[in-house]
Every structure is written in structure tokens, then in C-alpha cells.
Amino acid sequence: EIEIIALSSSCSGPQLMKYTFPIGEDQRDRESYFPLADFPLSEGITYAFTVRGKDLHDDWSEPSSCYLFPY
């Protein structure tokens, strides 16, 4: 399972939304991609995203580094 958190404007901004989706058996040994269409983004705004994953023992990883995305 993967969890993506969108933050407003900066890595220390407030959380806007959280998106969690499962990773199928056939995707576990390779990179997985997700569409930003799943988030209601507004043009001209910069968003920050972090990602974390859940392992087969239901333990979450630490969130990734924060990535800024100007839309």
C-alpha cells in the first residue's frame, strides 16, 4: 500500500489531502506510478508531496523527502 500526502505551498504547509492506494502483487518488484489527476490541483499553485509505503507486515515506512511540484 502507498500513501501520498499533498501539502500546501511548502514542505511545512498544511496537509491538503491524502491518497492511499494498494499495490498489486505484480507491482511489488518495480516502480509504481500514480496520476496527479487523483488530486484536485489548482493551476498556478506549488504543492509539496511526501510518499510512504506499508510493508507486508502492515508497518508504514517513514515519509519520503518532500518534493515540490509547481502546477
MODELLER restraints for C-alpha pairs under 7 A, 6 or more apart:
rsr = mdl.restraints
at = mdl.atoms
rsr.add(forms.Gaussian(group=physical.xy_distance, feature=features.Distance(at['CA:1:A'], at['CA:20:A']), mean=6.99, stdev=0.5))
rsr.add(forms.Gaussian(group=physical.xy_distance, feature=features.Distance(at['CA:1:A'], at['CA:21:A']), mean=5.70, stdev=0.5))
rsr.add(forms.Gaussian(group=physical.xy_distance, feature=features.Distance(at['CA:1:A'], at['CA:22:A']), mean=4.20, stdev=0.5))
rsr.add(forms.Gaussian(group=physical.xy_distance, feature=features.Distance(at['CA:1:A'], at['CA:23:A']), mean=5.26, stdev=0.5))
rsr.add(forms.Gaussian(group=physical.xy_distance, feature=features.Distance(at['CA:1:A'], at['CA:53:A']), mean=5.70, stdev=0.5))
rsr.add(forms.Gaussian(group=physical.xy_distance, feature=features.Distance(at['CA:1:A'], at['CA:54:A']), mean=5.17, stdev=0.5))
rsr.add(forms.Gaussian(group=physical.xy_distance, feature=features.Distance(at['CA:2:A'], at['CA:20:A']), mean=5.63, stdev=0.5))
rsr.add(forms.Gaussian(group=physical.xy_distance, feature=features.Distance(at['CA:2:A'], at['CA:21:A']), mean=5.53, stdev=0.5))
rsr.add(forms.Gaussian(group=physical.xy_distance, feature=features.Distance(at['CA:2:A'], at['CA:22:A']), mean=6.26, stdev=0.5))
rsr.add(forms.Gaussian(group=physical.xy_distance, feature=features.Distance(at['CA:2:A'], at['CA:23:A']), mean=6.99, stdev=0.5))
rsr.add(forms.Gaussian(group=physical.xy_distance, feature=features.Distance(at['CA:2:A'], at['CA:52:A']), mean=5.93, stdev=0.5))
rsr.add(forms.Gaussian(group=physical.xy_distance, feature=features.Distance(at['CA:2:A'], at['CA:53:A']), mean=4.44, stdev=0.5))
rsr.add(forms.Gaussian(group=physical.xy_distance, feature=features.Distance(at['CA:2:A'], at['CA:54:A']), mean=6.38, stdev=0.5))
rsr.add(forms.Gaussian(group=physical.xy_distance, feature=features.Distance(at['CA:3:A'], at['CA:18:A']), mean=6.95, stdev=0.5))
rsr.add(forms.Gaussian(group=physical.xy_distance, feature=features.Distance(at['CA:3:A'], at['CA:19:A']), mean=5.68, stdev=0.5))
rsr.add(forms.Gaussian(group=physical.xy_distance, feature=features.Distance(at['CA:3:A'], at['CA:20:A']), mean=4.31, stdev=0.5))
rsr.add(forms.Gaussian(group=physical.xy_distance, feature=features.Distance(at['CA:3:A'], at['CA:21:A']), mean=6.63, stdev=0.5))
rsr.add(forms.Gaussian(group=physical.xy_distance, feature=features.Distance(at['CA:3:A'], at['CA:51:A']), mean=5.72, stdev=0.5))
rsr.add(forms.Gaussian(group=physical.xy_distance, feature=features.Distance(at['CA:3:A'], at['CA:52:A']), mean=5.41, stdev=0.5))
rsr.add(forms.Gaussian(group=physical.xy_distance, feature=features.Distance(at['CA:3:A'], at['CA:53:A']), mean=6.13, stdev=0.5))
rsr.add(forms.Gaussian(group=physical.xy_distance, feature=features.Distance(at['CA:4:A'], at['CA:18:A']), mean=5.79, stdev=0.5))
rsr.add(forms.Gaussian(group=physical.xy_distance, feature=features.Distance(at['CA:4:A'], at['CA:19:A']), mean=5.21, stdev=0.5))
rsr.add(forms.Gaussian(group=physical.xy_distance, feature=features.Distance(at['CA:4:A'], at['CA:20:A']), mean=6.36, stdev=0.5))
rsr.add(forms.Gaussian(group=physical.xy_distance, feature=features.Distance(at['CA:4:A'], at['CA:49:A']), mean=6.74, stdev=0.5))
rsr.add(forms.Gaussian(group=physical.xy_distance, feature=features.Distance(at['CA:4:A'], at['CA:50:A']), mean=5.81, stdev=0.5))
rsr.add(forms.Gaussian(group=physical.xy_distance, feature=features.Distance(at['CA:4:A'], at['CA:51:A']), mean=4.58, stdev=0.5))
rsr.add(forms.Gaussian(group=physical.xy_distance, feature=features.Distance(at['CA:4:A'], at['CA:52:A']), mean=6.73, stdev=0.5))
rsr.add(forms.Gaussian(group=physical.xy_distance, feature=features.Distance(at['CA:5:A'], at['CA:15:A']), mean=6.98, stdev=0.5))
rsr.add(forms.Gaussian(group=physical.xy_distance, feature=features.Distance(at['CA:5:A'], at['CA:17:A']), mean=5.97, stdev=0.5))
rsr.add(forms.Gaussian(group=physical.xy_distance, feature=features.Distance(at['CA:5:A'], at['CA:18:A']), mean=4.49, stdev=0.5))
rsr.add(forms.Gaussian(group=physical.xy_distance, feature=features.Distance(at['CA:5:A'], at['CA:19:A']), mean=6.41, stdev=0.5))
rsr.add(forms.Gaussian(group=physical.xy_distance, feature=features.Distance(at['CA:5:A'], at['CA:49:A']), mean=5.55, stdev=0.5))
rsr.add(forms.Gaussian(group=physical.xy_distance, feature=features.Distance(at['CA:5:A'], at['CA:50:A']), mean=5.39, stdev=0.5))
rsr.add(forms.Gaussian(group=physical.xy_distance, feature=features.Distance(at['CA:5:A'], at['CA:51:A']), mean=6.47, stdev=0.5))
rsr.add(forms.Gaussian(group=physical.xy_distance, feature=features.Distance(at['CA:6:A'], at['CA:15:A']), mean=6.02, stdev=0.5))
rsr.add(forms.Gaussian(group=physical.xy_distance, feature=features.Distance(at['CA:6:A'], at['CA:16:A']), mean=5.56, stdev=0.5))
rsr.add(forms.Gaussian(group=physical.xy_distance, feature=features.Distance(at['CA:6:A'], at['CA:17:A']), mean=5.39, stdev=0.5))
rsr.add(forms.Gaussian(group=physical.xy_distance, feature=features.Distance(at['CA:6:A'], at['CA:18:A']), mean=6.33, stdev=0.5))
rsr.add(forms.Gaussian(group=physical.xy_distance, feature=features.Distance(at['CA:6:A'], at['CA:47:A']), mean=6.62, stdev=0.5))
rsr.add(forms.Gaussian(group=physical.xy_distance, feature=features.Distance(at['CA:6:A'], at['CA:48:A']), mean=5.74, stdev=0.5))
rsr.add(forms.Gaussian(group=physical.xy_distance, feature=features.Distance(at['CA:6:A'], at['CA:49:A']), mean=4.66, stdev=0.5))
rsr.add(forms.Gaussian(group=physical.xy_distance, feature=features.Distance(at['CA:6:A'], at['CA:50:A']), mean=6.87, stdev=0.5))
rsr.add(forms.Gaussian(group=physical.xy_distance, feature=features.Distance(at['CA:7:A'], at['CA:13:A']), mean=5.54, stdev=0.5))
rsr.add(forms.Gaussian(group=physical.xy_distance, feature=features.Distance(at['CA:7:A'], at['CA:14:A']), mean=5.52, stdev=0.5))
rsr.add(forms.Gaussian(group=physical.xy_distance, feature=features.Distance(at['CA:7:A'], at['CA:15:A']), mean=4.40, stdev=0.5))
rsr.add(forms.Gaussian(group=physical.xy_distance, feature=features.Distance(at['CA:7:A'], at['CA:16:A']), mean=5.26, stdev=0.5))
rsr.add(forms.Gaussian(group=physical.xy_distance, feature=features.Distance(at['CA:7:A'], at['CA:47:A']), mean=5.91, stdev=0.5))
rsr.add(forms.Gaussian(group=physical.xy_distance, feature=features.Distance(at['CA:7:A'], at['CA:48:A']), mean=4.91, stdev=0.5))
rsr.add(forms.Gaussian(group=physical.xy_distance, feature=features.Distance(at['CA:7:A'], at['CA:49:A']), mean=6.05, stdev=0.5))
rsr.add(forms.Gaussian(group=physical.xy_distance, feature=features.Distance(at['CA:8:A'], at['CA:14:A']), mean=5.63, stdev=0.5))
rsr.add(forms.Gaussian(group=physical.xy_distance, feature=features.Distance(at['CA:8:A'], at['CA:15:A']), mean=6.42, stdev=0.5))
rsr.add(forms.Gaussian(group=physical.xy_distance, feature=features.Distance(at['CA:8:A'], at['CA:16:A']), mean=6.19, stdev=0.5))
rsr.add(forms.Gaussian(group=physical.xy_distance, feature=features.Distance(at['CA:8:A'], at['CA:47:A']), mean=5.30, stdev=0.5))
rsr.add(forms.Gaussian(group=physical.xy_distance, feature=features.Distance(at['CA:8:A'], at['CA:48:A']), mean=6.29, stdev=0.5))
rsr.add(forms.Gaussian(group=physical.xy_distance, feature=features.Distance(at['CA:9:A'], at['CA:46:A']), mean=5.05, stdev=0.5))
rsr.add(forms.Gaussian(group=physical.xy_distance, feature=features.Distance(at['CA:9:A'], at['CA:47:A']), mean=4.89, stdev=0.5))
rsr.add(forms.Gaussian(group=physical.xy_distance, feature=features.Distance(at['CA:9:A'], at['CA:48:A']), mean=6.22, stdev=0.5))
rsr.add(forms.Gaussian(group=physical.xy_distance, feature=features.Distance(at['CA:10:A'], at['CA:47:A']), mean=6.58, stdev=0.5))
rsr.add(forms.Gaussian(group=physical.xy_distance, feature=features.Distance(at['CA:10:A'], at['CA:48:A']), mean=5.52, stdev=0.5))
rsr.add(forms.Gaussian(group=physical.xy_distance, feature=features.Distance(at['CA:11:A'], at['CA:48:A']), mean=5.55, stdev=0.5))
rsr.add(forms.Gaussian(group=physical.xy_distance, feature=features.Distance(at['CA:11:A'], at['CA:66:A']), mean=5.83, stdev=0.5))
rsr.add(forms.Gaussian(group=physical.xy_distance, feature=features.Distance(at['CA:43:A'], at['CA:71:A']), mean=5.42, stdev=0.5))
rsr.add(forms.Gaussian(group=physical.xy_distance, feature=features.Distance(at['CA:44:A'], at['CA:71:A']), mean=5.62, stdev=0.5))
rsr.add(forms.Gaussian(group=physical.xy_distance, feature=features.Distance(at['CA:45:A'], at['CA:70:A']), mean=6.01, stdev=0.5))
rsr.add(forms.Gaussian(group=physical.xy_distance, feature=features.Distance(at['CA:45:A'], at['CA:71:A']), mean=5.64, stdev=0.5))
rsr.add(forms.Gaussian(group=physical.xy_distance, feature=features.Distance(at['CA:46:A'], at['CA:68:A']), mean=6.72, stdev=0.5))
rsr.add(forms.Gaussian(group=physical.xy_distance, feature=features.Distance(at['CA:46:A'], at['CA:69:A']), mean=5.52, stdev=0.5))
rsr.add(forms.Gaussian(group=physical.xy_distance, feature=features.Distance(at['CA:46:A'], at['CA:70:A']), mean=4.00, stdev=0.5))
rsr.add(forms.Gaussian(group=physical.xy_distance, feature=features.Distance(at['CA:46:A'], at['CA:71:A']), mean=5.85, stdev=0.5))
rsr.add(forms.Gaussian(group=physical.xy_distance, feature=features.Distance(at['CA:47:A'], at['CA:68:A']), mean=5.71, stdev=0.5))
rsr.add(forms.Gaussian(group=physical.xy_distance, feature=features.Distance(at['CA:47:A'], at['CA:69:A']), mean=5.15, stdev=0.5))
rsr.add(forms.Gaussian(group=physical.xy_distance, feature=features.Distance(at['CA:47:A'], at['CA:70:A']), mean=6.15, stdev=0.5))
rsr.add(forms.Gaussian(group=physical.xy_distance, feature=features.Distance(at['CA:48:A'], at['CA:66:A']), mean=6.23, stdev=0.5))
rsr.add(forms.Gaussian(group=physical.xy_distance, feature=features.Distance(at['CA:48:A'], at['CA:67:A']), mean=5.39, stdev=0.5))
rsr.add(forms.Gaussian(group=physical.xy_distance, feature=features.Distance(at['CA:48:A'], at['CA:68:A']), mean=4.37, stdev=0.5))
rsr.add(forms.Gaussian(group=physical.xy_distance, feature=features.Distance(at['CA:48:A'], at['CA:69:A']), mean=6.00, stdev=0.5))
rsr.add(forms.Gaussian(group=physical.xy_distance, feature=features.Distance(at['CA:49:A'], at['CA:66:A']), mean=5.58, stdev=0.5))
rsr.add(forms.Gaussian(group=physical.xy_distance, feature=features.Distance(at['CA:49:A'], at['CA:67:A']), mean=5.22, stdev=0.5))
rsr.add(forms.Gaussian(group=physical.xy_distance, feature=features.Distance(at['CA:49:A'], at['CA:68:A']), mean=6.51, stdev=0.5))
rsr.add(forms.Gaussian(group=physical.xy_distance, feature=features.Distance(at['CA:50:A'], at['CA:63:A']), mean=5.96, stdev=0.5))
rsr.add(forms.Gaussian(group=physical.xy_distance, feature=features.Distance(at['CA:50:A'], at['CA:64:A']), mean=5.43, stdev=0.5))
rsr.add(forms.Gaussian(group=physical.xy_distance, feature=features.Distance(at['CA:50:A'], at['CA:65:A']), mean=6.26, stdev=0.5))
rsr.add(forms.Gaussian(group=physical.xy_distance, feature=features.Distance(at['CA:50:A'], at['CA:66:A']), mean=4.99, stdev=0.5))
rsr.add(forms.Gaussian(group=physical.xy_distance, feature=features.Distance(at['CA:50:A'], at['CA:67:A']), mean=6.53, stdev=0.5))
rsr.add(forms.Gaussian(group=physical.xy_distance, feature=features.Distance(at['CA:51:A'], at['CA:63:A']), mean=5.44, stdev=0.5))
rsr.add(forms.Gaussian(group=physical.xy_distance, feature=features.Distance(at['CA:51:A'], at['CA:64:A']), mean=5.22, stdev=0.5))
rsr.add(forms.Gaussian(group=physical.xy_distance, feature=features.Distance(at['CA:52:A'], at['CA:60:A']), mean=6.81, stdev=0.5))
rsr.add(forms.Gaussian(group=physical.xy_distance, feature=features.Distance(at['CA:52:A'], at['CA:61:A']), mean=5.58, stdev=0.5))
rsr.add(forms.Gaussian(group=physical.xy_distance, feature=features.Distance(at['CA:52:A'], at['CA:62:A']), mean=6.17, stdev=0.5))
rsr.add(forms.Gaussian(group=physical.xy_distance, feature=features.Distance(at['CA:52:A'], at['CA:63:A']), mean=4.63, stdev=0.5))
rsr.add(forms.Gaussian(group=physical.xy_distance, feature=features.Distance(at['CA:52:A'], at['CA:64:A']), mean=6.04, stdev=0.5))
rsr.add(forms.Gaussian(group=physical.xy_distance, feature=features.Distance(at['CA:53:A'], at['CA:60:A']), mean=5.59, stdev=0.5))
rsr.add(forms.Gaussian(group=physical.xy_distance, feature=features.Distance(at['CA:53:A'], at['CA:61:A']), mean=5.49, stdev=0.5))
rsr.add(forms.Gaussian(group=physical.xy_distance, feature=features.Distance(at['CA:54:A'], at['CA:60:A']), mean=4.27, stdev=0.5))
rsr.add(forms.Gaussian(group=physical.xy_distance, feature=features.Distance(at['CA:54:A'], at['CA:61:A']), mean=6.23, stdev=0.5))
